[in-house]
């Protein structure tokens, strides 16, 4: 005889399996670099597309899916062979500013290693077709709680050279924020 407890346990287990399958095979986190390896169009090359003076514009969504912040950032990236340094200067709608300097090492196989002062350890990623994926752990400023978040960045190269960036930030596997931004070369003054 099946008890109500057994039915509830089976229902909960089935629900967990469905959540796992959705995350693994159908959501943002299910993407893999290999999914884009045979992509059409121009391949994303960090040394070419993430180089020089750039402007970045974007929004940050909080855990409820509402926009919690908007920003504009000036970026300057320079490469010496397979080693790049990218400096970022963010200006948020709150009036606050943030600076970050990335060091990027690009392997001949497209693998990426990344460091920055607010990263915990080293980030790792991969160029693949028209995309770049980067995963890292970032420590928020003390005024933002000082939390360490697991971050997954995906950058997608648009046909005109603009980079569309989507990032998710997770704590204990739960999405707590998402960033959507564009990055493009600054136009020379007229």
C-alpha positions as CSV (number, residue, x, y, z in Angstrom):
1,X,0.0,0.0,0.0
2,X,1.4,3.4,-0.9
3,X,1.2,6.0,1.8
4,X,0.7,9.7,1.3
5,X,4.3,10.2,2.6
6,X,5.6,8.0,-0.2
7,X,3.6,9.9,-2.8
8,X,4.9,13.2,-1.5
9,X,8.5,11.9,-1.4
10,X,8.2,10.6,-5.0
11,X,6.7,13.9,-6.1
12,X,9.5,15.9,-4.5
13,X,12.1,13.6,-6.1
14,X,10.5,13.9,-9.5
15,X,10.4,17.7,-9.1
16,X,14.1,17.8,-8.2
17,X,14.9,15.6,-11.3
18,X,12.9,18.0,-13.5
19,X,14.7,21.1,-12.0
20,X,18.1,19.4,-12.6
21,X,17.2,18.4,-16.2
22,X,16.0,21.9,-17.0
23,X,19.2,23.5,-15.6
24,X,21.5,21.0,-17.3
25,X,19.9,20.8,-20.7
26,X,17.7,23.9,-21.3
27,X,18.9,27.0,-19.4
28,X,21.6,29.6,-19.5
29,X,23.9,27.4,-17.4
30,X,23.4,24.5,-19.8
31,X,25.5,26.2,-22.6
32,X,28.8,24.7,-23.4
33,X,31.6,26.2,-25.6
34,X,31.2,23.2,-27.8
35,X,27.7,24.3,-28.6
36,X,29.2,27.2,-30.6
37,X,32.3,25.5,-32.1
38,X,30.7,25.2,-35.5
39,X,29.1,28.6,-35.4
40,X,28.6,30.6,-38.5
41,X,30.1,34.0,-39.0
42,X,33.2,35.5,-37.6
43,X,35.0,33.7,-34.8
44,X,35.5,35.6,-31.5
45,X,39.2,36.5,-31.0
46,X,39.8,38.2,-27.7
47,X,43.0,39.9,-29.1
48,X,41.1,41.5,-31.9
49,X,37.5,42.1,-30.6
50,X,38.4,42.9,-27.0
51,X,41.1,45.4,-27.8
52,X,41.6,49.2,-27.7
53,X,39.2,51.7,-26.2
54,X,35.7,50.4,-25.7
55,X,32.4,51.6,-24.2
56,X,30.2,49.2,-22.2
57,X,26.6,49.9,-21.4
58,X,24.4,47.6,-19.3
59,X,22.0,46.7,-16.6
60,X,22.1,44.5,-13.5
61,X,19.0,42.5,-12.5
62,X,18.5,41.4,-8.9
63,X,17.2,38.1,-7.6
64,X,13.6,39.1,-8.3
65,X,14.3,39.8,-12.0
66,X,14.0,43.6,-11.7
67,X,16.7,46.0,-12.8
68,X,18.6,47.1,-9.7
69,X,21.4,49.1,-11.4
70,X,22.3,50.6,-14.7
71,X,25.9,51.4,-15.7
72,X,28.3,52.8,-18.3
73,X,31.9,51.7,-18.4
74,X,35.0,52.8,-20.2
75,X,37.3,50.0,-21.0
76,X,40.9,49.9,-22.4
77,X,42.4,46.6,-23.5
78,X,45.9,46.0,-24.8
79,X,47.5,42.8,-25.9
80,X,51.1,41.7,-26.0
81,X,51.0,38.4,-27.9
82,X,48.6,36.1,-25.9
83,X,48.7,38.3,-22.7
84,X,46.2,41.1,-22.3
85,X,45.4,43.7,-19.7
86,X,41.9,45.2,-19.6
87,X,41.2,48.2,-17.4
88,X,37.5,49.0,-16.6
89,X,36.0,52.1,-15.1
90,X,32.3,51.7,-14.2
91,X,29.9,54.5,-13.5
92,X,26.6,53.4,-11.9
93,X,23.3,55.2,-11.8
94,X,23.7,55.5,-8.0
95,X,26.7,57.8,-8.6
96,X,29.2,55.2,-7.4
97,X,32.2,54.2,-9.5
98,X,34.3,51.0,-9.7
99,X,37.6,50.2,-11.2
100,X,38.9,46.8,-12.2
101,X,42.0,45.5,-14.0
102,X,41.9,42.1,-15.6
103,X,44.9,40.1,-16.8
104,X,44.0,37.7,-19.5
105,X,46.2,34.9,-20.8
106,X,45.0,33.2,-24.0
107,X,46.3,29.7,-24.8
108,X,46.9,28.6,-28.3
109,X,43.9,26.3,-28.0
110,X,41.6,29.2,-27.1
111,X,41.6,28.5,-23.4
112,X,41.6,31.6,-21.2
113,X,43.0,32.3,-17.7
114,X,41.9,35.4,-16.0
115,X,42.8,37.3,-12.9
116,X,41.7,40.5,-11.2
117,X,42.1,41.9,-7.7
118,X,38.5,41.1,-6.7
119,X,38.6,37.5,-8.1
120,X,39.0,34.6,-5.7
121,X,41.6,32.5,-7.4
122,X,41.8,32.3,-11.2
123,X,39.0,32.4,-13.8
124,X,38.9,30.0,-16.7
125,X,37.2,30.1,-20.0
126,X,37.2,29.2,-23.6
127,X,36.9,30.9,-27.0
128,X,34.6,28.9,-29.2
129,X,33.2,30.1,-32.6
130,X,31.5,33.5,-32.1
131,X,31.5,33.2,-28.3
132,X,33.6,33.4,-25.2
133,X,32.7,31.7,-21.9
134,X,34.5,32.7,-18.7
135,X,33.8,31.3,-15.2
136,X,35.2,32.8,-12.0
137,X,34.5,33.6,-8.4
138,X,34.2,37.3,-7.5
139,X,34.3,39.0,-4.1
140,X,31.8,41.9,-3.9
141,X,32.9,45.1,-2.2
142,X,32.2,45.4,1.5
143,X,29.4,47.9,1.0
144,X,27.7,45.2,-1.2
145,X,28.1,42.6,1.6
146,X,31.5,41.2,0.7
147,X,29.9,38.0,-0.6
148,X,31.8,35.7,-2.9
149,X,29.7,34.8,-6.0
150,X,30.2,32.1,-8.6
151,X,30.0,33.9,-12.0
152,X,29.4,32.6,-15.5
153,X,30.1,35.1,-18.3
154,X,29.1,34.5,-21.9
155,X,30.1,37.0,-24.6
156,X,28.5,36.7,-28.0
157,X,30.0,38.5,-31.0
158,X,27.4,40.2,-33.1
159,X,27.9,40.5,-36.9
160,X,28.9,44.2,-36.6
161,X,31.6,43.5,-34.0
162,X,29.6,44.6,-31.0
163,X,29.9,42.2,-28.0
164,X,26.8,41.2,-26.1
165,X,27.6,40.1,-22.6
166,X,25.3,38.1,-20.3
167,X,26.5,37.1,-16.9
168,X,24.9,35.2,-14.0
169,X,26.0,35.4,-10.4
170,X,25.2,32.6,-8.0
171,X,25.5,31.9,-4.3
172,X,25.1,28.3,-3.2
173,X,23.9,27.5,-6.7
174,X,21.0,30.0,-6.6
175,X,21.0,32.9,-9.0
176,X,21.2,36.2,-7.1
177,X,21.9,38.6,-10.0
178,X,22.3,38.8,-13.8
179,X,24.1,41.3,-15.9
180,X,23.3,42.1,-19.6
181,X,25.6,44.6,-21.4
182,X,27.0,45.5,-24.8
183,X,30.7,46.3,-25.5
184,X,31.8,48.2,-28.6
185,X,34.7,50.2,-29.8
186,X,34.7,53.9,-29.0
187,X,34.3,55.9,-32.1
188,X,37.1,58.4,-32.9
189,X,36.2,62.0,-32.2
190,X,35.1,63.8,-35.3
